[in-house]
Amino acid sequence: MRRAVWTEVLVILVAAAPARADAPAYLPVQGVLTNLADGTPVEGDLMMRFALYTSEIGGTELWNETQWVLVEEGLFTVYLG
């Protein structure tokens, strides 16, 4: 009987764990940046602006963030949020 109670408690705790998980504070974004003229990878520290809109064309801006991003051999990673 006692074992059944502990099993039920364990099942409840495991099932409730995902419900209590907090949303991540930052969203990792990775990308590739190349020169439009010749396709060569971009290098250096660049100021980048990221934004979310209500629509793909002509929407209202909901959020934006600007930050310096290190681009090496065309590759970059940023954490937004």
Helices and strands as residue ranges (DSSP letters): H 2-20, E 27-32, E 44-53, E 61-71, E 75-80
